[in-house]
Amino acid sequence: MEKVQELYTRMMVELSYALEAKKGQGLVEYALIIALVSVALIAALGLMTGAITGVFSAIQTALNNAN
């Protein structure tokens, strides 16, 4: 979750730079791209949560059985 926050922060910084550098239609396009990327990342993380949990559970089981 920390990586998502870092990515979000970087994207917002880039957006603020775009706000200063560009005006008008280009700015709106950047904002839409950032919004779409954010939604895609959140959706991907939601879909991957089960798989990641399964991997860590398998690792935990293997470690418990090693003792």
N, C-alpha and C positions, 0 to 999 in steps of 0.2 A: 504494500500500500504506500510505502514511503517513496518508492520509485514513481508511482503515479503522481504523487504530490510534487516531486521534483520536476517531472515532465510538465505538469500543469503550470508550475511556477515559471519554467523556461518559456513555455508557450505564451504566458501572459506578458513576460518581459519582451518577447519578440513582438507581440501585439502592440505593446506600448511604443516600441521603436517604430513600428509601422505607422502608428497614429501620428507620431512626430514627423516622419519622413513623407508619408503619402496622405493625400486627401481625396475625398470623393469616392468614386466607384471602386477604385483599387483597394481602398481601406475596407469597404464592405466585403469585398471578395476575400481578403485576408481573414477577416473575422468569421466569415462563413466556413472557410477551410479549417480554421482552428476549432470551431464548434463541431464540425463533422468529425475531425480527428479525435476530439475529446469523447464524443459519443461512441465512436468505434472502439477506442481504448477501453472505455468502461464496459461495453458489451463483451469485448474479448476477455477481459479479466473475469467477468461474471461467468462466462462459459468455461474458462480454464480452472475455476476454483475447485470443481469436483476432481479434475484430473490431478491437480497439484496436491490436493488432500490425499488422494489415492497413492501417489508416489511417496509422500511422507509417511503414510500409514504402512506401506510396504517396507520402507527403510526401518521404521520403528520395530516392526514385527521381526525383521531379519536380525536386528541388533539384540532384541530380547531373546531370540532363539539361539544366538551365539553364546550366551552365557550359560 
